[in-house]
Amino acid sequence: MRISVEMIVTVAVGAAIGYALDAWLGTAPLLMVVFLFLGAAAGVSNVYRVVKGLDDGVGLGRAMEEKRRRDAGSDDPDGAR
C-alpha cells in the first residue's frame, strides 16, 4: 500500500507544483511536464529506498533492521546491549 501511495502522491505533487508555477509565470504547460517527471523520479527513488530497505524509519527498512537486531541477539529496540 505504501509503495502505491508513494508513487501516486509524488507524481500528483510534482504536477501540482508545475501547474501552479505555470499559472504564475504563464509558461503552460512546460513546467507542469517538467515537474511531473521530477515527481515521478522522486517516487521511483522513494520506492527503491523502501524496497531495498534503505529507509530504516518505517516500512520494510524498519522490519529488516529489527530482524538484524534479533539475529544479532539484541532484544533492546534501541540496539543497546
N, C-alpha and C positions, 0 to 999 in steps of 0.2 A: 504494500500500500504506500509506503513512504517513497519508494522509487517513482511510482507513477505521479504522486503529488509533486515531488521534486521537479520532474520534467514539465508538468503542466504549469506550475506556478512560475518557474524561471522563464519559460517562454512567454507567458502572459505578462509578467512584469517587464520583460525586455520590450515587448510590443507596446505596452502602455507608456513606458518612458519614451520610446521612439515617437509614438503618436503625439504625446504632449509636447515634445521638443519640436516636432514638425508643425504643430499648430502655432507654437510660439514664434518659431523662426521662419515659417512659411516655406519649408523645404519639402513638403509632402511629395511622395511617400518615402523619400530617401532615408531619413533617419529611422523611420519605423522598420524598414527592411534591415538596416544595419543592426539595430538593437534587437530585433527578432533573432537574428543569427547569433548575436552575442549572448542572448538569453538561452538559446539552445546549447551553445558551447558551455555555458555555466552549468546548465542542467546535466549535461553529459559528464562534466567534471565532478559534480556532486555525486552523481550515481556511481561513477567509477570509484570515488573515495569510499562510499558506503559498501559497495560490493567487495572491494579489496580489503576492507577492514581498517582503513586509514583514519576513519572518523571515530576515535575512541570514546567520544562523549555519549553517543546514542547509537541505537540500531545494532547492526552486525558487528561493528567495531567494539562496542561495549561487551557484547556477548563473547567475542573472541578474546578480549582482554581478561574477562572473568574466567574463561576456560584456561587461559595460560596461567593464571594465578592458581587455579585448582590443581593443574598439572604440576606446578612448581611446589605445591604443598602449603601455600599460604592461604589461611582461612580469613584473614583480615581484608575487607574490601578496599582499604587504602593501600594495600600492598606491603605494610609493615610486618615484620616478623617478631 
